[in-house]
Amino acid sequence: MESEKFQILKLVQEGKVSAEEGARLLQAVEQRCADGSTSTPAKWLRMRVQTDGNLVSINLPIALLDVAVSMGLKFIPKDELPEIDIPALLTAIKQGATGKVLEVVAEEATVEITVE
């Protein structure tokens, strides 16, 4: 739990998430611990986005998946989302899917999501 909190604070410090978003993420970690769901080993969702020769890597604890997805979807216009069944993808990840769970290749970018 402490490493997850540290990562969230680092994201806020680097300006990758706002202080408000960081507070919501920290609350999600605290809630997960209060619910007693810390007995399973931490899993990570790793996302790589490559566009115009630039590579962005995002590493997210699975425990924060719901919060991150709900925040992220607010910034993507629905007409720009590819034909992906996001609820089905989230369900598969929560049920233990591992390895590459999504790869989207388009002219302007490539997105790869892996669960470890």
N, CA, C and O of each residue as an XYZ file, in Angstrom:
464
protein
N       0.815     -1.186      0.000
C       0.000      0.000      0.000
C       0.861      1.253      0.000
O       0.533      2.223     -0.684
N       1.948      1.252      0.748
C       2.792      2.435      0.834
C       3.422      2.779     -0.516
O       3.549      3.954     -0.861
N       3.821      1.745     -1.288
C       4.423      2.029     -2.597
C       3.381      2.619     -3.547
O       3.709      3.463     -4.381
N       2.122      2.175     -3.424
C       1.065      2.738     -4.257
C       0.854      4.209     -3.914
O       0.709      5.041     -4.809
N       0.839      4.530     -2.627
C       0.673      5.919     -2.204
C       1.839      6.769     -2.705
O       1.652      7.890     -3.178
N       3.039      6.215     -2.592
C       4.223      6.943     -3.052
C       4.133      7.233     -4.551
O       4.455      8.335     -4.994
N       3.698      6.246     -5.324
C       3.577      6.446     -6.769
C       2.555      7.525     -7.092
O       2.776      8.341     -7.987
N       1.437      7.535     -6.369
C       0.415      8.554     -6.603
C       0.975      9.934     -6.298
O       0.786     10.870     -7.075
N       1.663     10.062     -5.172
C       2.258     11.354     -4.811
C       3.300     11.799     -5.837
O       3.420     12.986     -6.140
N       4.043     10.843     -6.361
C       5.039     11.164     -7.394
C       4.352     11.681     -8.661
O       4.835     12.624     -9.287
N       3.214     11.058     -9.046
C       2.459     11.516    -10.217
C       1.963     12.943    -10.021
O       1.979     13.743    -10.956
N       1.520     13.263     -8.803
C       1.071     14.626     -8.502
C       2.247     15.581     -8.583
O       2.137     16.651     -9.182
N       3.365     15.209     -7.992
C       4.556     16.059     -7.990
C       5.032     16.352     -9.407
O       5.442     17.472     -9.713
N       4.977     15.339    -10.270
C       5.432     15.503    -11.654
C       4.396     16.202    -12.527
O       4.657     16.484    -13.696
N       3.230     16.480    -11.969
C       2.190     17.160    -12.732
C       1.435     16.268    -13.696
O       0.726     16.762    -14.573
N       1.577     14.958    -13.544
C       0.897     14.026    -14.443
C      -0.566     13.848    -14.069
O      -1.387     13.514    -14.923
N      -0.903     14.067    -12.794
C      -2.291     14.106    -12.349
C      -2.444     15.321    -11.434
O      -1.480     15.751    -10.800
N      -3.652     15.869    -11.371
C      -3.899     17.031    -10.520
C      -3.942     16.597     -9.058
O      -4.022     15.408     -8.751
N      -3.887     17.570     -8.173
C      -3.966     17.268     -6.747
C      -5.304     16.618     -6.414
O      -5.367     15.715     -5.580
N      -6.378     17.075     -7.063
C      -7.703     16.499     -6.817
C      -7.752     15.036     -7.263
O      -8.289     14.185     -6.555
N      -7.191     14.749     -8.439
C      -7.151     13.374     -8.934
C      -6.305     12.506     -8.011
O      -6.662     11.363     -7.727
N      -5.194     13.045     -7.548
C      -4.334     12.321     -6.624
C      -5.057     11.996     -5.324
O      -4.909     10.904     -4.776
N      -5.838     12.954     -4.837
C      -6.598     12.722     -3.607
C      -7.610     11.595     -3.799
O      -7.793     10.768     -2.906
N      -8.270     11.558     -4.965
C      -9.230     10.480     -5.237
C      -8.525      9.130     -5.318
O      -9.040      8.124     -4.830
N      -7.349      9.111     -5.936
C      -6.594      7.867     -6.023
C      -6.159      7.385     -4.636
O      -6.235      6.195     -4.331
N      -5.699      8.331     -3.798
C      -5.300      7.964     -2.437
C      -6.491      7.437     -1.637
O      -6.349      6.498     -0.854
N      -7.668      8.042     -1.836
C      -8.876      7.551     -1.159
C      -9.207      6.132     -1.606
O      -9.621      5.303     -0.795
N      -9.026      5.853     -2.896
C      -9.308      4.510     -3.405
C      -8.376      3.484     -2.765
O      -8.806      2.382     -2.425
N      -7.102      3.844     -2.599
C      -6.145      2.939     -1.955
C      -6.551      2.708     -0.506
O      -6.547      1.574     -0.026
N      -6.902      3.791      0.191
C      -7.314      3.668      1.591
C      -8.567      2.801      1.712
O      -8.659      1.963      2.609
N      -9.530      3.001      0.812
C     -10.765      2.228      0.855
C     -10.493      0.748      0.623
O     -11.063     -0.112      1.294
N      -9.623      0.465     -0.327
C      -9.267     -0.928     -0.618
C      -8.660     -1.579      0.613
O      -8.957     -2.733      0.922
N      -7.814     -0.843      1.313
C      -7.184     -1.394      2.526
C      -8.214     -1.568      3.631
O      -8.159     -2.547      4.375
N      -9.149     -0.636      3.752
C     -10.191     -0.727      4.773
C     -11.111     -1.913      4.507
O     -11.636     -2.517      5.443
N     -11.307     -2.248      3.231
C     -12.152     -3.379      2.856
C     -11.449     -4.713      3.062
O     -12.058     -5.772      2.915
N     -10.162     -4.658      3.405
C      -9.418     -5.884      3.654
C      -8.966     -6.590      2.399
O      -8.688     -7.789      2.437
N      -8.884     -5.883      1.286
C      -8.519     -6.534      0.029
C      -7.034     -6.426     -0.273
O      -6.633     -6.425     -1.437
N      -6.215     -6.336      0.770
C      -4.768     -6.247      0.560
C      -4.101     -7.612      0.578
O      -2.878     -7.697      0.466
N      -4.871     -8.679      0.715
C      -4.267     -9.999      0.845
C      -3.754    -10.556     -0.483
O      -2.949    -11.487     -0.489
N      -4.204    -10.005     -1.593
C      -3.731    -10.492     -2.887
C      -2.514     -9.685     -3.312
O      -2.424     -8.495     -3.009
N      -1.586    -10.313     -4.006
C      -0.409     -9.580     -4.455
C      -0.802     -8.495     -5.464
O      -1.735     -8.661     -6.249
N      -0.078     -7.404     -5.419
C      -0.372     -6.293     -6.321
C      -0.143     -6.709     -7.764
O       0.852     -7.356     -8.090
N      -1.066     -6.332     -8.607
C      -0.921     -6.530    -10.038
C      -0.832     -5.153    -10.669
O      -1.305     -4.161    -10.114
N      -0.230     -5.117    -11.818
C      -0.039     -3.838    -12.494
C      -0.633     -3.865    -13.890
O      -0.566     -4.871    -14.597
N      -1.205     -2.755    -14.263
C      -1.648     -2.532    -15.625
C      -0.590     -1.625    -16.244
O      -0.308     -0.540    -15.735
N      -0.024     -2.075    -17.325
C       1.028     -1.297    -18.000
C       0.520     -0.898    -19.380
O       0.143     -1.744    -20.192
N       0.517      0.406    -19.626
C       0.047      0.913    -20.904
C       1.191      1.639    -21.601
O       1.895      2.454    -21.005
N       1.354      1.316    -22.885
C       2.365      1.988    -23.704
C       1.650      2.645    -24.877
O       0.878      2.007    -25.593
N       1.920      3.914    -25.056
C       1.342      4.660    -26.171
C       2.497      5.216    -26.977
O       3.333      5.955    -26.458
N       2.537      4.855    -28.251
C       3.600      5.343    -29.117
C       2.974      6.159    -30.237
O       2.087      5.685    -30.947
N       3.445      7.388    -30.386
C       2.954      8.267    -31.417
C       4.069      9.204    -31.863
O       4.792      9.749    -31.029
N       4.209      9.387    -33.127
C       5.219     10.290    -33.694
C       6.607     10.071    -33.112
O       7.333     11.034    -32.864
N       6.983      8.825    -32.893
C       8.309      8.511    -32.370
C       8.440      8.678    -30.868
O       9.492      8.362    -30.312
N       7.408      9.164    -30.195
C       7.437      9.326    -28.743
C       6.760      8.125    -28.092
O       5.771      7.602    -28.605
N       7.304      7.695    -26.955
C       6.745      6.576    -26.214
C       6.386      7.048    -24.818
O       7.217      7.611    -24.106
N       5.133      6.811    -24.432
C       4.680      7.129    -23.078
C       4.316      5.815    -22.406
O       3.556      5.019    -22.958
N       4.862      5.587    -21.211
C       4.552      4.383    -20.447
C       3.815      4.786    -19.179
O       4.217      5.711    -18.473
N       2.727      4.071    -18.907
C       1.941      4.318    -17.699
C       1.832      3.004    -16.955
O       1.442      1.991    -17.536
N       2.174      3.009    -15.669
C       2.063      1.835    -14.813
C       1.060      2.162    -13.722
O       1.209      3.149    -13.002
N       0.033      1.322    -13.604
C      -1.062      1.607    -12.686
C      -1.401      0.362    -11.879
O      -1.592     -0.709    -12.456
N      -1.480      0.480    -10.551
C      -1.917     -0.674     -9.762
C      -3.348     -1.047    -10.155
O      -4.198     -0.174    -10.329
N      -3.605     -2.334    -10.291
C      -4.937     -2.809    -10.667
C      -5.986     -2.287     -9.683
O      -7.123     -2.029    -10.078
N      -5.623     -2.130     -8.423
C      -6.563     -1.656     -7.405
C      -7.128     -0.283     -7.746
O      -8.211      0.070     -7.278
N      -6.421      0.489     -8.543
C      -6.859      1.843     -8.893
C      -7.487      1.910    -10.278
O      -7.745      2.999    -10.791
N      -7.730      0.773    -10.878
C      -8.209      0.708    -12.252
C      -9.532      1.447    -12.455
O      -9.653      2.253    -13.378
N     -10.517      1.182    -11.610
C     -11.824      1.822    -11.776
C     -11.729      3.345    -11.706
O     -12.321      4.052    -12.521
N     -10.985      3.836    -10.733
C     -10.839      5.285    -10.563
C     -10.143      5.894    -11.776
O     -10.585      6.917    -12.301
N      -9.062      5.270    -12.219
C      -8.303      5.793    -13.349
C      -9.122      5.780    -14.633
O      -9.073      6.739    -15.403
N      -9.875      4.709    -14.876
C     -10.676      4.624    -16.096
C     -11.770      5.677    -16.076
O     -12.001      6.353    -17.078
N     -12.447      5.823    -14.941
C     -13.525      6.813    -14.889
C     -12.987      8.226    -15.091
O     -13.644      9.051    -15.725
N     -11.796      8.516    -14.559
C     -11.198      9.838    -14.773
C     -10.741      9.987    -16.218
O     -10.965     11.028    -16.835
N     -10.105      8.958    -16.759
C      -9.568      9.035    -18.117
C     -10.639      9.184    -19.177
O     -10.450      9.910    -20.153
N     -11.763      8.506    -18.998
C     -12.834      8.567    -19.998
C     -13.472      9.944    -20.081
O     -14.112     10.272    -21.081
N     -13.305     10.753    -19.043
C     -13.845     12.116    -19.071
C     -13.120     12.990    -20.089
O     -13.664     13.994    -20.549
N     -11.891     12.606    -20.442
C     -11.076     13.428    -21.324
C     -11.072     12.961    -22.776
O     -10.477     13.609    -23.637
N     -11.732     11.841    -23.046
C     -11.749     11.293    -24.400
C     -13.159     11.414    -24.963
O     -14.093     10.825    -24.419
N     -13.327     12.176    -26.056
C     -14.655     12.246    -26.670
C     -15.109     10.865    -27.108
O     -14.328     10.108    -27.686
N     -16.375     10.529    -26.836
C     -16.893      9.188    -27.147
C     -16.733      8.826    -28.610
O     -16.521      7.656    -28.929
N     -16.830      9.803    -29.517
C     -16.700      9.492    -30.940
C     -15.264      9.194    -31.347
O     -15.020      8.745    -32.467
N     -14.305      9.439    -30.447
C     -12.905      9.139    -30.740
C     -12.444      7.812    -30.144
O     -11.323      7.373    -30.404
N     -13.296      7.172    -29.347
C     -12.938      5.874    -28.785
C     -13.089      4.802    -29.849
O     -14.106      4.762    -30.542
N     -12.107      3.940    -29.989
C     -12.261      2.825    -30.933
C     -13.344      1.873    -30.427
O     -13.806      1.988    -29.292
N     -13.732      0.951    -31.265
C     -14.780     -0.017    -30.921
C     -14.252     -1.015    -29.889
O     -13.958     -2.162    -30.225
N     -14.131     -0.576    -28.636
C     -13.628     -1.420    -27.561
C     -14.717     -1.528    -26.495
O     -15.284     -0.519    -26.077
N     -15.005     -2.742    -26.061
C     -15.976     -2.962    -24.997
C     -15.249     -2.779    -23.669
O     -14.740     -3.741    -23.095
N     -15.203     -1.548    -23.186
C     -14.440     -1.214    -21.991
C     -14.942     -1.976    -20.762
O     -14.119     -2.501    -20.012
N     -16.271     -2.060    -20.521
C     -16.712     -2.842    -19.358
C     -16.257     -4.308    -19.409
O     -15.876     -4.873    -18.384
N     -16.294     -4.919    -20.590
C     -15.847     -6.314    -20.712
C     -14.344     -6.422    -20.453
O     -13.889     -7.378    -19.825
N     -13.584     -5.456    -20.928
C     -12.140     -5.441    -20.702
C     -11.836     -5.314    -19.208
O     -10.984     -6.034    -18.686
N     -12.527     -4.403    -18.519
C     -12.323     -4.224    -17.083
C     -12.687     -5.497    -16.312
O     -11.977     -5.891    -15.387
N     -13.777     -6.127    -16.694
C     -14.195     -7.364    -16.039
C     -13.146     -8.453    -16.207
O     -12.825     -9.159    -15.251
N     -12.613     -8.594    -17.412
C     -11.590     -9.615    -17.661
C     -10.356     -9.371    -16.805
O      -9.783    -10.310    -16.253
N      -9.948     -8.113    -16.695
C      -8.763     -7.781    -15.892
C      -9.018     -8.089    -14.425
O      -8.163     -8.667    -13.754
N     -10.192     -7.705    -13.918
C     -10.525     -7.949    -12.505
C     -10.644     -9.434    -12.198
O     -10.423     -9.855    -11.063
N     -10.993    -10.229    -13.204
C     -11.129    -11.669    -13.000
C      -9.803    -12.398    -13.161
O      -9.756    -13.625    -13.063
N      -8.719    -11.654    -13.408
C      -7.403    -12.274    -13.413
C      -6.720    -12.412    -14.755
O      -5.687    -13.074    -14.847
N      -7.265    -11.805    -15.803
C      -6.592    -11.873    -17.106
C      -5.190    -11.284    -16.986
O      -4.994    -10.260    -16.331
N      -4.221    -11.934    -17.619
C      -2.849    -11.428    -17.609
C      -2.308    -11.423    -19.028
O      -2.919    -11.964    -19.949
N      -1.162    -10.806    -19.182
C      -0.558    -10.695    -20.505
C      -1.135     -9.511    -21.258
O      -1.734     -8.614    -20.664
N      -0.948     -9.516    -22.578
C      -1.446     -8.424    -23.396
C      -2.960     -8.559    -23.514
O      -3.460     -9.552    -24.041
N      -3.691     -7.553    -23.019
C      -5.148     -7.601    -23.050
C      -5.730     -6.694    -24.125
O      -6.909     -6.805    -24.461
N      -4.917     -5.804    -24.663
C      -5.415     -4.902    -25.701
C      -4.261     -4.352    -26.513
O      -3.213     -3.999    -25.972
N      -4.466     -4.284    -27.815
C      -3.520     -3.606    -28.701
C      -4.330     -2.910    -29.777
O      -5.122     -3.535    -30.482
N      -4.122     -1.614    -29.892
C      -4.797     -0.819    -30.909
C      -3.716     -0.174    -31.758
O      -2.860      0.549    -31.249
N      -3.764     -0.442    -33.063
C      -2.804      0.144    -33.986
C      -3.579      1.024    -34.956
O      -4.460      0.550    -35.673
N      -3.247      2.289    -34.969
C      -3.879      3.243    -35.880
C      -2.779      4.036    -36.576
O      -1.605      3.931    -36.220
N      -3.162      4.816    -37.555
C      -2.157      5.597    -38.286
C      -1.370      6.518    -37.367
O      -0.154      6.652    -37.501
N      -2.073      7.154    -36.431
C      -1.439      8.163    -35.615
C      -0.829      7.652    -34.308
O      -0.020      8.349    -33.696
N      -1.206      6.440    -33.870
C      -0.681      5.948    -32.597
C      -0.881      4.441    -32.466
O      -1.712      3.834    -33.140
N      -0.085      3.868    -31.570
C      -0.226      2.473    -31.177
C      -0.372      2.439    -29.667
O       0.410      3.057    -28.945
N      -1.382      1.708    -29.189
C      -1.621      1.579    -27.748
C      -1.574      0.095    -27.408
O      -2.211     -0.724    -28.071
N      -0.819     -0.241    -26.379
C      -0.718     -1.624    -25.912
C      -0.932     -1.657    -24.417
O      -0.285     -0.918    -23.674
N      -1.849     -2.521    -23.966
C      -2.127     -2.647    -22.529
C      -1.824     -4.076    -22.109
O      -2.329     -5.035    -22.692
N      -0.985     -4.197    -21.079
C      -0.563     -5.486    -20.553
C      -0.850     -5.519    -19.058
O      -0.693     -4.514    -18.366
N      -1.273     -6.689    -18.562
C      -1.506     -6.868    -17.130
C      -0.470     -7.854    -16.622
O      -0.304     -8.939    -17.180
N       0.222     -7.472    -15.566
C       1.265     -8.315    -14.955
C       0.996     -8.497    -13.483
O       1.760     -9.173    -12.795
